[in-house]
Amino acid sequence: MPKKKYFTDEERKAARRADAARYRAKPENKAAVQAAQDKYRAKPETIAKSEARQREYAEARRVDPEFRAKERSIKARYRSDPKNKVKERESRRAYNKTTEGIRRAIKGRWKHQGIKFASDFDRELWLALAMYDGTVCAVTGMTNAEHKAKFGKRLVLDHDHLTGEPRRFLCDDINVSLGRLERLSPTDEQLNNLISLVKEDRRQAER
């Protein structure tokens, strides 16, 4: 009589993981798995557990040098695999197209530009306008949606370079030109001369 084989805990876990991977790999099961995952993640206790884990990791990352070193080592080992590099690049591109990714990119750009808001609520109001397709350029009247369709990017937030206070939304090229013009500090007469030159160039172009 053959001797009965006893599996270790690790072998049983590995077998269960393999069975689960085979189940998830079948096309007819992918939708059901995704629905179950979404339902689980939407539970209040799951959200609370996830937030608690994130706070725990953030605290460990802040106070424990060994934790930071281990995290860097794991990331470096993961990124050293060419397949993971491609996967991470695709994941980042997909995230950047989401609403949250766009909001994060805009806030990061504002921080880099040194724009200062009166409060977090004030920043969220400006951010809502930046995301709204109906927001218009103060000079051309072009909407956010039109600017995005023509130039591939949204209107930009103009700000005072001395105080950092936000002022208005402008087309990107107009904002750059206005910033350079402000650095020259032109007089009213010089501004009138500039407008006259632009009008004259336009008349010549139309002939």
Backbone as CSV, one residue per row, in Angstrom:
resi,resn,N_x,N_y,N_z,CA_x,CA_y,CA_z,C_x,C_y,C_z
1,MET,0.856,-1.193,0.000,0.000,0.000,0.000,0.895,1.247,0.000
2,PRO,0.655,2.144,-0.996,1.520,3.336,-1.077,1.332,4.229,0.139
3,LYS,2.444,4.848,0.489,2.406,5.728,1.652,1.670,7.022,1.316
4,LYS,0.776,7.426,2.191,0.002,8.641,1.968,0.903,9.870,2.082
5,LYS,0.752,10.787,1.105,1.592,11.990,1.098,0.895,13.102,1.866
6,TYR,1.633,13.734,2.757,1.111,14.854,3.518,1.724,16.147,2.986
7,PHE,0.864,17.135,2.691,1.335,18.409,2.161,1.633,19.375,3.307
8,THR,2.665,20.184,3.118,2.981,21.226,4.099,2.041,22.408,3.887
9,ASP,2.014,23.317,4.859,1.168,24.504,4.743,1.553,25.329,3.512
10,GLU,2.853,25.449,3.254,3.311,26.224,2.106,2.865,25.586,0.792
11,GLU,2.920,24.264,0.724,2.489,23.565,-0.498,0.994,23.739,-0.730
12,ARG,0.210,23.692,0.356,-1.237,23.893,0.216,-1.553,25.314,-0.245
13,LYS,-0.830,26.283,0.331,-1.026,27.677,-0.082,-0.668,27.866,-1.550
14,ALA,0.449,27.271,-1.961,0.878,27.375,-3.357,-0.149,26.749,-4.294
15,ALA,-0.735,25.620,-3.884,-1.750,24.955,-4.703,-3.001,25.814,-4.831
16,ARG,-3.402,26.446,-3.704,-4.584,27.325,-3.750,-4.335,28.535,-4.645
17,ARG,-3.126,29.102,-4.557,-2.798,30.251,-5.414,-2.814,29.863,-6.888
18,ALA,-2.301,28.669,-7.188,-2.293,28.194,-8.574,-3.714,27.973,-9.091
19,ASP,-4.579,27.411,-8.244,-5.983,27.203,-8.641,-6.670,28.548,-8.895
20,ALA,-6.417,29.512,-8.014,-7.031,30.839,-8.172,-6.538,31.516,-9.441
21,ALA,-5.243,31.381,-9.750,-4.684,31.986,-10.965,-5.296,31.358,-12.212
22,ARG,-5.472,30.036,-12.202,-6.104,29.358,-13.348,-7.541,29.809,-13.526
23,TYR,-8.252,29.995,-12.404,-9.651,30.441,-12.474,-9.731,31.853,-13.055
24,ARG,-8.859,32.751,-12.568,-8.892,34.147,-13.031,-8.461,34.282,-14.490
25,ALA,-7.637,33.343,-14.966,-7.124,33.426,-16.334,-8.187,33.126,-17.385
26,LYS,-9.256,32.450,-16.996,-10.308,32.117,-17.963,-11.130,33.368,-18.285
27,PRO,-11.342,33.665,-19.571,-12.078,34.885,-19.964,-13.471,34.980,-19.354
28,GLU,-14.163,33.830,-19.260,-15.542,33.869,-18.736,-15.590,34.195,-17.238
29,ASN,-14.441,34.070,-16.542,-14.421,34.337,-15.103,-13.906,35.738,-14.753
30,LYS,-13.278,36.435,-15.726,-12.654,37.724,-15.439,-13.671,38.761,-14.954
31,ALA,-14.831,38.819,-15.603,-15.862,39.792,-15.219,-16.360,39.520,-13.804
32,ALA,-16.564,38.239,-13.477,-17.056,37.881,-12.143,-16.012,38.224,-11.081
33,VAL,-14.731,37.978,-11.381,-13.654,38.291,-10.433,-13.575,39.798,-10.207
34,GLN,-13.656,40.579,-11.301,-13.591,42.033,-11.192,-14.757,42.580,-10.383
35,ALA,-15.965,42.044,-10.608,-17.146,42.476,-9.870,-17.005,42.178,-8.379
36,ALA,-16.476,40.997,-8.061,-16.274,40.625,-6.658,-15.235,41.522,-5.992
37,GLN,-14.164,41.851,-6.726,-13.127,42.732,-6.182,-13.676,44.131,-5.939
38,ASP,-14.448,44.657,-6.893,-15.037,45.989,-6.744,-15.992,46.045,-5.559
39,LYS,-16.791,44.981,-5.412,-17.736,44.925,-4.292,-16.998,44.898,-2.956
40,TYR,-15.892,44.139,-2.904,-15.111,44.042,-1.663,-14.443,45.380,-1.342
41,ARG,-13.890,46.039,-2.359,-13.181,47.297,-2.129,-14.118,48.433,-1.735
42,ALA,-15.405,48.305,-2.088,-16.362,49.367,-1.776,-16.903,49.276,-0.345
43,LYS,-16.620,48.181,0.345,-17.103,48.024,1.717,-16.413,49.027,2.646
44,PRO,-17.161,49.643,3.579,-16.555,50.621,4.506,-15.403,50.038,5.316
45,GLU,-15.557,48.774,5.752,-14.480,48.182,6.562,-13.219,47.942,5.730
46,THR,-13.405,47.638,4.430,-12.246,47.460,3.552,-11.531,48.784,3.339
47,ILE,-12.313,49.843,3.117,-11.725,51.176,2.922,-10.971,51.607,4.174
48,ALA,-11.595,51.396,5.355,-10.947,51.776,6.618,-9.653,50.988,6.827
49,LYS,-9.682,49.686,6.498,-8.487,48.855,6.653,-7.373,49.328,5.715
50,SER,-7.757,49.670,4.489,-6.772,50.149,3.514,-6.143,51.471,3.956
51,GLU,-6.981,52.396,4.457,-6.467,53.683,4.923,-5.548,53.508,6.132
52,ALA,-5.917,52.591,7.049,-5.075,52.326,8.220,-3.727,51.750,7.792
53,ARG,-3.747,50.853,6.789,-2.496,50.269,6.296,-1.623,51.335,5.631
54,GLN,-2.247,52.242,4.900,-1.492,53.316,4.252,-0.847,54.237,5.283
55,ARG,-1.597,54.538,6.352,-1.030,55.381,7.416,0.131,54.666,8.109
56,GLU,-0.028,53.369,8.309,1.027,52.580,8.950,2.290,52.568,8.092
57,TYR,2.122,52.371,6.783,3.269,52.375,5.879,3.924,53.754,5.828
58,ALA,3.098,54.809,5.798,3.637,56.170,5.742,4.458,56.481,6.994
59,GLU,3.960,56.042,8.157,4.691,56.271,9.405,5.994,55.478,9.430
60,ALA,5.928,54.220,8.971,7.149,53.397,8.931,8.163,53.979,7.956
61,ARG,7.669,54.475,6.825,8.560,55.084,5.838,9.225,56.338,6.382
62,ARG,8.512,57.035,7.273,9.029,58.294,7.818,10.086,58.082,8.901
63,VAL,9.885,57.056,9.756,10.751,56.925,10.934,11.747,55.768,10.854
64,ASP,11.555,54.824,9.929,12.384,53.620,9.910,13.281,53.602,8.662
65,PRO,14.590,53.867,8.807,15.506,53.833,7.651,15.580,52.452,6.994
66,GLU,15.495,51.395,7.809,15.559,50.049,7.258,14.355,49.756,6.366
67,PHE,13.187,50.266,6.761,11.981,50.073,5.957,12.150,50.762,4.599
68,ARG,12.683,51.990,4.617,12.890,52.729,3.364,13.895,52.007,2.471
69,ALA,14.966,51.497,3.072,15.978,50.777,2.295,15.396,49.508,1.670
70,LYS,14.586,48.770,2.452,13.961,47.551,1.941,12.989,47.878,0.810
71,GLU,12.240,48.973,0.963,11.279,49.371,-0.061,11.995,49.738,-1.359
72,ARG,13.106,50.484,-1.230,13.881,50.844,-2.425,14.450,49.600,-3.109
73,SER,14.905,48.635,-2.311,15.457,47.399,-2.868,14.398,46.615,-3.635
74,ILE,13.191,46.537,-3.080,12.097,45.810,-3.743,11.717,46.495,-5.059
75,LYS,11.638,47.829,-5.033,11.286,48.571,-6.243,12.355,48.421,-7.316
76,ALA,13.628,48.484,-6.893,14.725,48.346,-7.857,14.719,46.963,-8.496
77,ARG,14.454,45.942,-7.689,14.416,44.569,-8.209,13.237,44.394,-9.169
78,TYR,12.117,45.029,-8.857,10.936,44.928,-9.725,11.184,45.644,-11.055
79,ARG,11.785,46.827,-10.980,12.001,47.624,-12.192,13.136,47.100,-13.059
80,SER,13.972,46.252,-12.507,15.070,45.696,-13.292,14.582,44.693,-14.334
81,ASP,13.374,44.193,-14.153,12.782,43.256,-15.111,12.178,44.058,-16.274
82,PRO,12.622,43.829,-17.525,12.092,44.593,-18.679,10.577,44.519,-18.807
83,LYS,9.993,43.353,-18.483,8.535,43.212,-18.580,7.837,44.167,-17.615
84,ASN,8.400,44.293,-16.415,7.794,45.181,-15.425,7.944,46.650,-15.807
85,LYS,9.041,46.992,-16.490,9.236,48.366,-16.946,8.133,48.765,-17.913
86,VAL,7.849,47.889,-18.863,6.787,48.154,-19.836,5.432,48.239,-19.133
87,LYS,5.191,47.304,-18.217,3.924,47.279,-17.480,3.736,48.563,-16.663
88,GLU,4.814,49.004,-15.993,4.738,50.211,-15.166,4.521,51.451,-16.026
89,ARG,5.177,51.495,-17.191,5.004,52.635,-18.096,3.575,52.714,-18.605
90,GLU,3.005,51.580,-18.976,1.621,51.549,-19.463,0.647,51.925,-18.350
91,SER,0.926,51.438,-17.138,0.069,51.754,-16.000,0.100,53.246,-15.696
92,ARG,1.299,53.861,-15.788,1.424,55.283,-15.524,0.690,56.107,-16.581
93,ARG,0.807,55.688,-17.828,0.105,56.400,-18.906,-1.410,56.302,-18.730
94,ALA,-1.885,55.123,-18.352,-3.326,54.945,-18.142,-3.804,55.806,-16.976
95,TYR,-3.006,55.870,-15.894,-3.386,56.686,-14.729,-3.411,58.170,-15.078
96,ASN,-2.453,58.620,-15.891,-2.374,60.038,-16.255,-3.577,60.497,-17.071
97,LYS,-4.305,59.542,-17.672,-5.488,59.891,-18.447,-6.748,59.921,-17.594
98,THR,-6.674,59.412,-16.370,-7.838,59.408,-15.495,-8.046,60.796,-14.888
99,THR,-9.241,61.035,-14.352,-9.543,62.328,-13.733,-8.600,62.617,-12.571
100,GLU,-8.358,61.612,-11.742,-7.467,61.800,-10.597,-6.042,62.080,-11.057
101,GLY,-5.605,61.388,-12.113,-4.261,61.622,-12.644,-4.096,63.025,-13.194
102,ILE,-5.122,63.525,-13.889,-5.075,64.889,-14.445,-5.067,65.915,-13.326
103,ARG,-5.908,65.711,-12.316,-5.949,66.631,-11.173,-4.590,66.687,-10.468
104,ARG,-3.994,65.524,-10.278,-2.699,65.466,-9.600,-1.618,66.187,-10.414
105,ALA,-1.654,66.003,-11.744,-0.669,66.660,-12.605,-0.825,68.183,-12.559
106,ILE,-2.080,68.656,-12.564,-2.327,70.105,-12.515,-1.839,70.686,-11.192
107,LYS,-2.154,70.013,-10.087,-1.710,70.509,-8.774,-0.184,70.519,-8.664
108,GLY,0.457,69.493,-9.227,1.913,69.454,-9.215,2.515,70.585,-10.029
109,ARG,1.897,70.913,-11.166,2.373,72.021,-12.010,2.213,73.352,-11.286
110,TRP,1.085,73.532,-10.617,0.861,74.786,-9.874,1.869,74.943,-8.747
111,LYS,2.161,73.842,-8.055,3.140,73.898,-6.966,4.520,74.261,-7.501
112,HIS,4.888,73.685,-8.647,6.185,73.974,-9.257,6.270,75.439,-9.705
113,GLN,5.141,75.989,-10.166,5.120,77.374,-10.634,5.069,78.378,-9.488
114,GLY,4.834,77.895,-8.269,4.811,78.787,-7.112,3.505,79.543,-6.940
115,ILE,2.399,78.972,-7.467,1.096,79.621,-7.307,0.613,79.398,-5.875
116,LYS,0.191,80.484,-5.226,-0.222,80.409,-3.820,-1.721,80.702,-3.720
117,PHE,-2.428,79.831,-3.022,-3.873,79.971,-2.860,-4.194,80.411,-1.435
118,ALA,-5.314,81.121,-1.299,-5.702,81.636,0.018,-6.003,80.502,0.993
119,SER,-6.513,79.384,0.468,-6.864,78.236,1.315,-6.980,76.998,0.441
120,ASP,-7.138,75.841,1.071,-7.347,74.603,0.313,-8.655,74.669,-0.470
121,PHE,-9.651,75.304,0.128,-10.949,75.447,-0.557,-10.786,76.295,-1.817
122,ASP,-10.005,77.372,-1.720,-9.747,78.238,-2.867,-9.030,77.457,-3.976
123,ARG,-8.066,76.631,-3.577,-7.349,75.820,-4.571,-8.286,74.843,-5.268
124,GLU,-9.207,74.236,-4.506,-10.150,73.287,-5.095,-11.104,73.975,-6.073
125,LEU,-11.458,75.235,-5.790,-12.314,75.979,-6.721,-11.599,76.226,-8.050
126,TRP,-10.343,76.677,-7.963,-9.556,76.892,-9.178,-9.342,75.569,-9.919
127,LEU,-9.163,74.489,-9.167,-8.956,73.184,-9.784,-10.209,72.718,-10.510
128,ALA,-11.369,72.993,-9.925,-12.632,72.631,-10.580,-12.790,73.391,-11.891
129,LEU,-12.373,74.673,-11.900,-12.439,75.466,-13.133,-11.446,74.938,-14.169
130,ALA,-10.271,74.506,-13.696,-9.267,73.962,-14.613,-9.760,72.674,-15.270
131,MET,-10.575,71.894,-14.559,-11.086,70.625,-15.087,-12.342,70.820,-15.935
132,TYR,-13.027,71.958,-15.767,-14.308,72.200,-16.450,-14.070,72.554,-17.916
133,ASP,-14.730,71.851,-18.834,-14.524,72.084,-20.268,-15.038,73.449,-20.719
134,GLY,-15.955,74.057,-19.950,-16.530,75.345,-20.355,-15.746,76.558,-19.902
135,THR,-14.673,76.378,-19.128,-13.840,77.496,-18.703,-13.222,78.163,-19.930
136,VAL,-13.218,79.524,-19.976,-12.773,80.228,-21.178,-11.506,81.041,-20.915
137,CYS,-10.732,81.228,-21.983,-9.546,82.085,-21.929,-10.004,83.534,-21.822
138,ALA,-9.390,84.319,-20.930,-9.795,85.712,-20.708,-9.477,86.607,-21.896
139,VAL,-8.634,86.150,-22.826,-8.258,86.973,-23.987,-8.974,86.523,-25.252
140,THR,-8.870,85.237,-25.577,-9.411,84.739,-26.844,-10.858,84.265,-26.734
141,GLY,-11.302,83.944,-25.520,-12.645,83.390,-25.359,-12.718,81.921,-25.717
142,MET,-11.569,81.286,-26.012,-11.549,79.859,-26.343,-11.812,79.033,-25.082
143,THR,-12.675,78.039,-25.198,-12.997,77.217,-24.035,-11.910,76.168,-23.801
144,ASN,-11.987,75.581,-22.629,-11.037,74.515,-22.280,-11.115,73.368,-23.282
145,ALA,-12.334,72.995,-23.656,-12.527,71.881,-24.587,-11.960,72.216,-25.962
146,GLU,-12.169,73.455,-26.424,-11.652,73.860,-27.739,-10.124,73.910,-27.734
147,HIS,-9.551,74.435,-26.652,-8.096,74.520,-26.550,-7.477,73.124,-26.514
148,LYS,-8.147,72.208,-25.807,-7.659,70.832,-25.703,-7.732,70.130,-27.058
149,ALA,-8.810,70.393,-27.817,-8.964,69.761,-29.122,-7.950,70.307,-30.137
150,LYS,-7.626,71.599,-30.024,-6.726,72.230,-31.000,-5.256,72.030,-30.672
151,PHE,-4.905,72.132,-29.363,-3.490,72.091,-28.977,-3.119,70.857,-28.143
152,GLY,-4.100,70.051,-27.768,-3.812,68.843,-27.013,-3.585,69.071,-25.526
153,LYS,-3.887,70.256,-25.002,-3.739,70.527,-23.568,-4.757,71.566,-23.134
154,ARG,-4.931,71.686,-21.826,-5.934,72.568,-21.267,-5.413,74.001,-21.153
155,LEU,-6.343,74.917,-20.837,-5.940,76.284,-20.525,-5.057,76.281,-19.283
156,VAL,-4.222,77.298,-19.161,-3.310,77.372,-18.013,-3.747,78.514,-17.090
157,LEU,-3.372,78.391,-15.833,-3.747,79.384,-14.831,-2.668,80.461,-14.754
158,ASP,-3.045,81.677,-15.122,-2.128,82.818,-15.028,-2.049,83.276,-13.575
159,HIS,-0.857,83.732,-13.153,-0.702,84.170,-11.759,0.298,85.324,-11.679
160,ASP,0.217,86.062,-10.593,1.148,87.158,-10.327,2.489,86.557,-9.897
161,HIS,3.547,86.866,-10.625,4.856,86.258,-10.331,5.494,86.833,-9.075
162,LEU,4.995,87.947,-8.581,5.545,88.529,-7.358,4.876,87.948,-6.110
163,THR,3.546,87.857,-6.136,2.811,87.387,-4.960,2.390,85.926,-5.062
164,GLY,2.376,85.372,-6.299,1.925,83.991,-6.490,0.418,83.860,-6.542
165,GLU,-0.305,84.981,-6.533,-1.773,84.938,-6.509,-2.338,84.575,-7.878
166,PRO,-3.245,83.600,-7.960,-3.858,83.243,-9.249,-4.770,84.368,-9.747
167,ARG,-4.799,84.532,-11.092,-5.586,85.637,-11.643,-6.681,85.182,-12.611
168,ARG,-6.313,84.428,-13.640,-7.279,84.079,-14.690,-6.737,82.892,-15.490
169,PHE,-7.611,82.309,-16.310,-7.177,81.248,-17.219,-6.891,81.846,-18.592
170,LEU,-5.787,81.380,-19.200,-5.361,81.882,-20.502,-4.931,80.720,-21.392
171,CYS,-4.909,80.978,-22.705,-4.277,80.024,-23.611,-2.791,79.959,-23.267
172,ASP,-2.199,78.813,-23.489,-0.811,78.596,-23.079,0.136,79.610,-23.724
173,ASP,0.025,79.817,-25.044,0.927,80.736,-25.743,0.747,82.173,-25.252
174,ILE,-0.488,82.563,-24.990,-0.746,83.922,-24.502,-0.160,84.107,-23.107
175,ASN,-0.277,83.084,-22.265,0.277,83.168,-20.917,1.801,83.329,-20.942
176,VAL,2.471,82.583,-21.835,3.934,82.690,-21.963,4.313,84.078,-22.458
177,SER,3.590,84.576,-23.466,3.898,85.907,-24.008,3.649,87.001,-22.973
178,LEU,2.573,86.853,-22.210,2.255,87.845,-21.183,3.332,87.859,-20.094
179,GLY,3.826,86.678,-19.716,4.874,86.605,-18.705,6.146,87.286,-19.157
180,ARG,6.518,87.083,-20.418,7.718,87.729,-20.943,7.526,89.238,-21.056
181,LEU,6.320,89.637,-21.420,6.030,91.069,-21.546,6.083,91.752,-20.184
182,GLU,5.581,91.071,-19.151,5.583,91.655,-17.803,7.008,91.865,-17.291
183,ARG,7.927,90.967,-17.689,9.312,91.106,-17.243,9.974,92.354,-17.828
184,LEU,9.473,92.797,-19.004,10.021,94.009,-19.635,9.460,95.283,-19.017
185,SER,8.322,95.176,-18.295,7.646,96.332,-17.676,7.465,97.473,-18.675
186,PRO,6.747,97.231,-19.782,6.586,98.289,-20.801,5.653,99.409,-20.336
187,THR,5.860,100.594,-20.903,4.986,101.735,-20.611,3.726,101.618,-21.466
188,ASP,2.743,102.487,-21.196,1.509,102.481,-21.984,1.795,102.779,-23.447
189,GLU,2.731,103.692,-23.685,3.072,104.043,-25.067,3.685,102.846,-25.797
190,GLN,4.555,102.120,-25.108,5.170,100.946,-25.722,4.143,99.854,-26.004
191,LEU,3.166,99.697,-25.102,2.109,98.713,-25.334,1.259,99.098,-26.545
192,ASN,0.964,100.391,-26.672,0.199,100.861,-27.827,0.978,100.635,-29.120
193,ASN,2.301,100.849,-29.064,3.136,100.586,-30.242,3.101,99.112,-30.618
194,LEU,3.121,98.238,-29.605,3.064,96.802,-29.858,1.752,96.406,-30.518
195,ILE,0.652,96.960,-30.018,-0.660,96.658,-30.598,-0.730,97.142,-32.041
196,SER,-0.166,98.334,-32.303,-0.159,98.876,-33.664,0.634,97.973,-34.602
197,LEU,1.772,97.465,-34.118,2.587,96.566,-34.950,1.845,95.281,-35.273
198,VAL,1.152,94.732,-34.287,0.393,93.492,-34.503,-0.706,93.729,-35.537
199,LYS,-1.406,94.861,-35.426,-2.475,95.177,-36.388,-1.910,95.356,-37.788
200,GLU,-0.754,96.025,-37.876,-0.136,96.244,-39.178,0.302,94.924,-39.811
201,ASP,0.892,94.036,-39.012,1.297,92.716,-39.530,0.102,91.929,-40.001
202,ARG,-1.003,92.028,-39.295,-2.198,91.299,-39.692,-2.751,91.828,-41.004
203,ARG,-2.762,93.163,-41.165,-3.264,93.761,-42.423,-2.406,93.312,-43.603
204,GLN,-1.086,93.272,-43.409,-0.195,92.846,-44.489,-0.398,91.377,-44.829
205,ALA,-0.661,90.561,-43.824,-0.876,89.139,-44.049,-2.172,88.881,-44.806
206,GLU,-3.159,89.742,-44.650,-4.464,89.560,-45.293,-4.483,90.038,-46.737
207,ARG,-3.449,90.797,-47.153,-3.416,91.293,-48.534,-3.125,90.180,-49.524
